[in-house]
Amino acid sequence: MDLTQLQEIAQHERAAQKPIQIRCCVAAGCLSADSLAVKQRLERVVAETGLGDKVQVCGVGCMRLCSQGPLVQVAESTLYEKVTPKDAPAIVATIDTDGEMFHETSLHETSLQRGDLTQPFFTQQMPIVLENSGKVDPERIESYIAAEGYRGLYHVLHEMQPNEVVEAIAQSGLRGRGGAGYPTGLKWATVAKAKGERKYVICNADEGDPGAFMDRSVLESDPHRVLEGMAIAAYAIGANQGYIYVRAEYPTAISRLQIAIRQAQRLGLLGSQIFDSPFDFKIDIRIGAGAYVCGEETALMASIEGKRGLPSPRPPYPAKSGLWKNPTLINNVETFANIAPIIRKGADWFASIGTAKSKGTKVFALAGKIRNTGLIEVPMGTTLQQIVEQMGGGVPGGGVAKAVQTGGPSGGCIPASAFDTPVDYESLAQLGSMMGSGGMIVMDESTNMVDVARFFMEFCMDESCGKCIPCRVGTVQLHRLLTKIRQGEASLTDLELLEELCDMVKNTSLCGLGQSAPNPVLSTLRYFRDEYLTLVDGSASRYCDLKAR
């Protein structure tokens, strides 16, 4: 495979496209609502009406507005929501027989529900990671190549030295999108300089936060984007083997990754002498059993090695002694999905987006008590107010948003009074929360914040690997205290004990699971302490008097 052949594939794919495309979402959310049957019915109706030479029905990845699925888009201007197979004839009827223009069909005469592509949910997004989602066929490599796929990989292999690739990523300001926000270029540079018999690249696709579905959607919608990013990273650090660690609960993502890897191998875009260069790179998939702790990098590597997924003390860090004690680069799905566009468009382009310390965009899974549930991608620095009230459409039924939980079980609850906060790593940390992988759960006035804290603590308690006592025992005791408070059986002394125990678990646990498990409790105590006080013996004044002593 050379550049000319890659361009020929792209040109052939574009030439084969028919004048009008009907795109049907076949990501997991819409598939669960029977979108595959919708797609099949559309294909039959197009054939029966004689429009097969002018209209193309294609399955595409996530169209983002998941709450309204199944979604079908005709050309670039018309979106239909909650489509059923019986709606297929009405959709095809909006297309003139010449296949070149639309005629207005009175929607009130049909069951079609028209979506608004001009609403803020769509117009205020800046797709970089999601630029191909809802546009390319995730099961056809030709569709990805037609969207400039694998051009970035060719560029680095033939026009850049490995150290220049590392420098470009560092200059872009990209930070890891898995939660910690560590500078990606710095991590790559560390692995590149490390010495070892061989090096590895791992994509952490073990997405386990409640309410999070960003990585799953990217893998289902644009798997080749992740493969290309991993290959570029491998070239930059000197690795020849990569692994994608993905949980078994994502069968559609796994299937499409398997298809994508086979297709890339067939075209010589993975394997030996990629693009007629000396660079070899192979990617294998490792399927996790669903343990949340395996999202922690040392536990993840132990699982890949065939061991029980338990975290290990650091240092040594994976960058110097990781998989089988060799230098290992670990980034998550969204981080790798940013690499190809940075290479294609330049580090300065990416660095011009976002804030001074948080560059680029961030993908969020917007869920909870919100009108528009789905995926959004916004520039770093976008305020919570804009995300919740404008893009999310606010709380259904005219309700009022009370708080937003960011960062999953590791994050915190941010009150509505702080919704003017820009979403970036530093600002969220100052509020006692974190970016996390991108889950964003909206709560309204009917939500009891003690219940929220108890829910996340129960999750951490169940998912604790049990290796260290502070996490294994501490989360159980925290959950018992929260239950006691919620049942109205606690005292002010229990409330003080809750805070002391949070501090102990946070500062003495072995890995990030235990260290961050108290965050939802601490943030709800910080912003919603009155809800705790109403549930314990005594009054707020008595509590203040006790603290004053």
C-alpha positions in Angstrom: 0.0 0.0 0.0 1.3 3.4 -1.0 -0.2 6.9 -1.0 -1.4 6.6 -4.6 -3.3 3.4 -3.8 -4.8 5.0 -0.7 -6.0 8.0 -2.7 -7.4 5.6 -5.4 -9.5 3.8 -2.7 -10.7 7.2 -1.4 -11.6 8.4 -4.9 -13.4 5.2 -5.8 -15.4 5.3 -2.6 -16.5 8.9 -3.2 -17.3 8.1 -6.9 -19.5 5.2 -5.8 -21.6 7.3 -3.5 -25.1 7.9 -4.8 -26.6 11.4 -5.0 -28.7 11.0 -1.9 -27.7 9.1 1.2 -30.1 7.9 3.9 -28.0 7.3 7.0 -29.3 5.1 9.7 -27.6 5.0 13.1 -26.4 1.5 14.0 -24.6 2.3 17.3 -25.6 0.4 20.4 -28.2 2.9 21.6 -30.2 2.9 18.4 -29.6 -0.8 17.8 -31.3 -1.5 21.1 -34.4 0.3 19.7 -34.4 -1.9 16.6 -32.6 0.5 14.2 -31.2 -2.5 12.2 -34.8 -3.4 11.3 -35.3 0.2 10.3 -32.3 0.1 8.0 -33.4 -3.1 6.4 -36.8 -1.8 5.7 -35.4 1.4 4.2 -33.3 -0.7 1.9 -36.3 -2.7 0.7 -38.4 0.3 0.1 -35.7 2.1 -1.9 -35.4 -1.0 -4.1 -39.1 -1.4 -4.5 -39.6 2.3 -5.5 -36.8 2.0 -8.2 -34.5 4.6 -6.5 -31.7 2.1 -5.9 -29.4 3.8 -8.5 -29.8 7.2 -6.9 -30.4 6.6 -3.2 -28.0 4.8 -0.9 -29.0 3.5 2.6 -26.1 3.1 4.9 -25.5 2.2 8.5 -23.4 4.8 10.3 -22.2 5.3 13.9 -23.7 7.4 16.7 -25.6 10.5 15.7 -25.3 11.7 19.3 -28.9 12.5 20.2 -29.4 9.0 21.8 -32.6 9.8 23.6 -34.5 10.2 20.3 -33.3 7.1 18.6 -33.5 5.3 16.3 -32.2 8.3 14.2 -32.3 8.5 10.4 -30.7 11.4 8.5 -31.5 12.1 4.8 -28.8 14.0 3.0 -27.3 16.7 5.3 -30.4 18.6 6.2 -33.2 16.3 7.4 -33.2 14.3 10.6 -35.9 12.0 11.7 -36.3 10.8 15.3 -37.7 7.7 16.9 -38.1 6.0 13.6 -39.8 2.6 13.3 -39.7 0.2 10.3 -43.2 1.3 9.3 -41.9 4.9 8.8 -39.6 3.8 6.0 -42.1 4.4 3.1 -42.9 7.9 4.4 -39.2 8.7 4.6 -38.5 7.5 1.1 -41.6 9.3 -0.2 -39.9 12.6 0.7 -37.4 12.0 -2.1 -38.4 12.9 -5.7 -38.2 10.2 -8.3 -35.3 11.9 -10.0 -33.4 11.4 -6.8 -31.9 14.9 -6.9 -34.2 17.0 -4.6 -36.7 16.8 -1.9 -40.3 17.8 -1.9 -42.0 18.9 1.3 -44.3 16.2 2.7 -46.7 17.3 5.3 -45.3 15.7 8.4 -48.7 15.9 10.2 -50.0 13.4 7.6 -47.4 10.8 8.6 -45.9 9.4 11.7 -42.6 11.0 11.1 -41.0 13.0 13.9 -38.7 15.6 12.5 -35.5 16.5 14.4 -34.1 20.0 14.6 -30.5 20.1 13.4 -30.3 23.8 14.2 -30.8 23.4 17.9 -27.9 24.1 20.3 -27.3 20.5 21.0 -25.9 20.2 17.4 -24.8 23.7 16.5 -22.7 24.3 19.6 -20.6 21.1 19.2 -17.1 21.0 17.8 -16.5 17.5 16.5 -12.9 16.4 16.3 -13.1 13.0 17.9 -16.6 12.6 16.6 -16.1 14.1 13.2 -16.8 10.9 11.4 -19.5 9.6 13.8 -22.8 9.4 12.0 -21.1 9.8 8.6 -18.9 6.8 7.9 -19.8 3.2 7.8 -17.9 1.7 10.8 -17.6 -1.7 9.1 -16.1 -0.5 5.9 -12.5 0.7 5.8 -13.1 2.3 2.4 -15.6 4.7 4.1 -12.9 5.7 6.6 -10.2 6.2 3.9 -12.6 8.4 1.9 -12.8 10.6 5.0 -8.9 11.1 4.9 -8.4 8.0 7.0 -4.8 6.7 7.4 -3.4 9.9 5.8 -1.9 10.9 9.1 -0.2 7.5 9.5 1.3 7.8 6.0 2.5 11.3 6.8 4.4 10.3 9.9 5.9 7.2 8.4 7.3 9.0 5.3 7.8 12.6 6.4 8.4 12.7 10.1 11.0 11.2 12.5 9.6 9.6 15.7 10.9 12.4 17.9 9.1 14.9 15.7 5.8 13.1 16.2 6.3 13.2 19.9 7.1 16.9 19.7 4.0 17.6 17.7 1.8 15.9 20.3 3.5 17.8 23.1 3.1 21.1 21.2 -0.6 20.4 20.7 -1.2 20.5 24.4 -3.2 17.3 24.3 -3.8 15.8 27.8 -5.0 12.3 28.5 -8.7 12.0 28.3 -9.0 9.0 30.6 -9.4 11.2 33.7 -6.1 12.2 35.1 -5.3 14.7 32.4 -1.5 13.9 32.2 0.2 15.6 29.2 0.1 13.1 26.4 3.3 14.3 24.7 5.2 14.0 28.0 4.1 10.5 28.5 5.0 9.6 24.9 8.5 11.1 25.4 9.1 9.1 28.6 8.2 5.8 26.9 10.2 6.8 23.8 13.3 7.4 25.9 12.9 4.3 28.1 15.1 1.3 27.3 13.7 -2.2 27.0 13.7 -5.3 24.8 10.4 -4.3 23.3 7.7 -1.7 23.8 4.0 -1.9 23.9 1.0 0.4 23.2 -2.2 -0.2 25.1 -5.6 1.4 24.4 -7.6 1.4 27.6 -11.2 0.8 26.5 -12.3 -0.5 29.9 -15.0 2.1 30.3 -16.9 1.3 33.5 -18.2 4.6 35.0 -22.0 4.6 35.5 -23.6 6.8 32.9 -20.5 6.9 30.6 -20.6 5.7 27.0 -18.2 7.9 25.2 -15.5 5.3 24.4 -18.0 2.7 23.5 -19.6 5.0 20.9 -16.2 6.0 19.4 -15.2 2.3 19.0 -18.6 1.4 17.5 -18.7 4.5 15.2 -15.1 5.0 14.1 -12.9 2.1 15.0 -10.2 2.9 12.4 -9.6 6.3 13.9 -8.4 4.5 17.1 -6.3 2.0 15.2 -4.6 4.8 13.3 -3.9 6.8 16.5 -2.4 3.7 18.1 -0.2 3.0 15.0 1.1 6.6 15.0 1.8 6.3 18.8 3.7 3.1 18.2 5.9 4.6 15.5 6.6 7.6 17.8 7.8 5.5 20.8 9.3 2.5 18.9 6.7 -0.2 19.6 5.6 -3.0 17.4 2.8 -4.6 19.4 -0.5 -3.0 20.6 -3.4 -4.2 22.7 -6.9 -2.9 23.0 -8.4 -3.8 26.4 -12.2 -3.7 26.1 -14.8 -5.0 28.4 -17.0 -7.9 27.3 -20.2 -5.8 27.9 -19.4 -4.1 24.6 -20.1 -6.8 22.0 -20.8 -4.4 19.1 -17.6 -2.5 19.8 -15.6 -5.7 19.9 -17.1 -7.0 16.7 -16.4 -3.8 14.8 -12.8 -3.6 16.2 -12.2 -7.2 15.0 -13.6 -6.3 11.5 -11.5 -3.1 11.4 -8.3 -4.9 12.4 -8.8 -7.6 9.7 -9.5 -4.9 7.1 -6.4 -2.9 8.0 -4.3 -6.0 7.9 -5.7 -6.9 4.5 -4.7 -3.6 3.0 -1.3 -3.6 4.7 -2.2 -0.8 7.1 -1.4 -3.0 10.0 1.2 -5.8 10.1 4.6 -5.7 8.4 6.2 -2.9 6.5 3.2 -0.6 6.7 3.0 1.8 3.7 6.2 0.2 2.3 8.2 1.5 5.3 10.3 -0.5 7.8 7.6 0.0 10.5 5.8 -3.1 11.7 2.8 -2.9 14.0 0.3 -5.5 15.2 -2.8 -5.0 17.3 -4.6 -7.6 19.3 -7.8 -7.4 21.4 -8.0 -8.5 25.0 -11.5 -8.8 26.5 -12.0 -7.9 30.1 -14.6 -9.6 32.3 -16.0 -6.3 33.5 -14.0 -5.5 36.7 -14.1 -1.8 37.2 -10.6 -1.8 38.8 -9.1 -3.1 35.6 -9.5 0.5 34.3 -6.5 1.3 36.5 -3.5 0.8 34.4 -1.5 -1.6 36.5 -4.5 -3.8 37.0 -5.3 -3.7 33.3 -1.7 -4.8 32.4 -2.0 -7.7 34.9 -5.2 -8.8 33.2 -3.6 -8.7 29.8 -0.7 -10.8 31.2 -3.3 -13.4 32.2 -3.2 -12.7 35.9 -5.9 -11.5 38.2 -6.6 -7.8 37.6 -5.1 -6.3 40.8 -3.4 -2.9 41.0 0.3 -2.6 41.9 2.2 0.1 43.7 3.8 2.8 41.6 6.7 3.5 40.9 7.8 1.8 38.7 5.4 3.4 36.2 4.3 1.6 33.1 6.2 4.1 30.9 9.4 2.5 32.2 8.3 -1.0 33.4 4.9 -2.0 32.3 3.6 -4.9 30.3 5.9 -7.9 31.0 8.2 -5.3 32.6 8.7 -3.5 29.3 8.1 0.2 28.6 4.4 0.6 27.9 2.3 3.5 26.7 -1.3 3.5 27.9 -3.8 6.0 26.6 -7.6 5.8 26.5 -9.9 5.6 23.4 -10.6 9.3 23.2 -6.9 10.3 23.5 -5.9 8.0 20.6 -8.9 9.3 18.5 -7.4 12.8 18.7 -4.0 11.8 17.3 -4.8 11.5 13.6 -6.5 15.0 13.3 -3.6 16.6 15.2 -1.1 15.1 12.7 -3.3 16.1 9.7 -4.2 19.6 10.7 -1.2 20.5 12.9 -0.4 20.9 16.5 -1.0 24.7 16.4 -4.5 24.1 15.1 -5.4 21.9 18.1 -3.6 24.1 20.6 -5.8 27.1 19.4 -8.9 25.3 20.8 -9.8 25.3 24.4 -8.2 27.1 27.4 -4.6 27.9 28.3 -4.0 24.6 30.2 -6.7 22.4 28.7 -6.5 22.2 24.9 -8.8 20.8 22.3 -12.3 19.4 22.9 -13.9 16.9 25.3 -16.5 14.3 24.6 -19.2 14.0 27.3 -22.0 11.5 27.8 -24.9 13.7 28.8 -27.4 11.7 30.9 -29.7 11.9 33.9 -32.6 14.4 34.4 -31.9 16.2 31.1 -34.0 16.6 27.9 -31.3 15.8 25.4 -29.5 12.6 26.4 -26.6 11.7 24.2 -23.0 12.5 23.2 -21.6 16.0 22.9 -18.2 17.2 22.0 -17.4 20.8 23.1 -14.2 22.9 23.3 -12.5 22.9 26.7 -13.7 25.9 28.6 -17.4 25.6 27.7 -19.4 26.3 30.8 -21.7 23.8 32.6 -24.5 26.2 32.1 -24.1 26.1 28.3 -23.9 22.3 28.4 -26.9 21.7 30.7 -29.3 24.4 29.8 -28.6 25.2 26.2 -27.2 22.0 24.7 -28.9 19.6 27.1 -32.2 21.5 26.9 -32.5 21.7 30.7 -34.6 19.5 32.9 -37.7 17.9 31.3 -41.1 19.3 32.3 -39.8 22.7 33.3 -37.8 21.3 36.3 -34.7 23.0 37.7 -31.3 21.4 37.6 -29.8 20.9 41.0 -26.4 19.5 40.4 -24.1 17.7 37.9 -22.0 14.7 38.6 -18.8 14.7 36.6 -16.1 12.1 36.7 -18.3 9.1 37.7 -17.6 7.4 41.0 -14.2 9.2 41.1 -15.7 12.7 40.6 -18.0 15.0 42.5 -21.3 16.7 42.5 -21.3 20.3 41.3 -24.2 22.5 42.4 -26.2 24.7 40.1 -24.7 27.8 41.7 -21.4 26.8 40.1 -22.8 26.2 36.6 -20.9 29.2 35.3 -17.7 27.2 35.8 -15.7 26.5 32.6 -15.2 22.8 32.0 -11.5 22.2 32.2 -9.2 20.1 34.3 -8.2 22.8 36.8 -11.6 24.4 37.2 -13.4 21.1 38.0 -10.6 20.1 40.4 -11.1 23.4 42.3 -14.8 22.5 42.8 -13.9 19.1 44.3 -14.7 17.2 41.2 -12.7 16.0 38.1 -13.0 15.7 34.4 -12.9 11.9 34.5 -13.5 10.0 31.3 -16.5 12.2 30.4 -19.6 11.0 32.2 -21.9 13.9 33.0 -25.1 13.1 35.0 -27.6 15.9 35.6 -29.8 15.8 38.8 -32.9 17.9 39.5 -34.6 19.1 42.7 -36.1 15.7 43.3 -32.7 14.1 43.8 -31.5 13.5 47.3 -27.8 14.1 47.4 -27.2 11.6 50.3 -28.7 8.9 48.0 -26.3 10.0 45.2 -23.3 9.7 47.5 -24.6 6.3 48.8 -25.1 5.0 45.3 -21.6 5.8 44.1 -20.1 4.4 47.4 -22.0 1.2 46.9 -20.6 1.0 43.4 -17.0 1.5 44.7 -17.6 -1.0 47.5 -18.8 -3.7 45.1 -16.0 -3.0 42.6 -13.1 -2.8 45.1 -10.6 -5.6 44.3 -9.9 -6.0 48.1 -6.2 -5.9 47.9 -5.7 -3.0 50.3 -7.5 -2.6 53.6 -8.4 1.1 53.4 -10.5 0.5 50.2 -11.7 -3.0 51.0 -12.9 -2.1 54.5 -13.2 1.7 54.3 -15.8 1.7 51.5 -17.9 -0.8 53.4 -17.9 1.4 56.5 -18.6 4.5 54.5 -21.5 2.8 52.9 -22.9 1.7 56.2 -22.6 5.2 57.6 -24.3 6.7 54.6 -27.1 4.1 55.0 -27.4 5.0 58.6 -27.7 8.7 57.8 -30.2 8.1 55.0 -32.4 6.0 57.4 -32.4 8.8 60.0 -30.5 6.8 62.5 -27.3 8.7 62.6 -25.9 11.4 64.9 -23.7 14.3 64.5 -20.8 12.2 65.7 -21.5 9.8 62.8 -21.3 12.8 60.4 -17.9 13.7 61.8 -16.8 10.1 61.6 -17.9 10.0 57.9 -15.6 12.9 57.1 -12.7 11.4 59.0 -13.1 8.1 57.3 -13.3 9.8 53.9 -9.9 11.4 54.6 -8.4 8.1 55.6 -9.6 6.2 52.6 -8.6 9.0 50.2 -5.0 9.2 51.5 -4.1 5.6 52.3 -5.7 3.5 49.5 -3.4 1.8 47.0 -4.9 2.9 43.7 -7.2 5.4 42.2 -10.4 3.5 42.9 -10.0 3.9 46.7 -8.3 7.2 46.5 -11.2 8.8 44.7 -14.1 6.8 46.2 -14.8 9.4 48.8 -15.1 12.3 46.3 -18.9 12.1 45.8 -19.3 12.1 49.6 -17.0 15.0 50.1 -18.5 17.1 47.4 -22.1 16.5 48.6 -21.0 17.4 52.1 -19.3 20.5 50.8 -22.3 21.8 48.8 -25.3 20.0 50.2 -24.5 19.6 53.9 -27.9 20.7 54.9 -29.4 17.5 53.4 -27.2 15.5 55.7 -28.0 17.7 58.7 -31.7 17.2 58.2 -31.3 13.4 58.4 -29.1 13.3 61.6 -30.1 13.9 65.2 -29.9 17.5 66.3 -30.2 20.8 64.3 -27.8 22.8 62.1 -27.2 25.2 65.0 -26.2 22.4 67.3 -23.8 21.1 64.7 -22.2 24.6 64.3 -21.9 24.9 68.1 -20.2 21.5 68.3 -17.7 22.5 65.6 -17.0 25.9 67.2 -15.8 24.1 70.4 
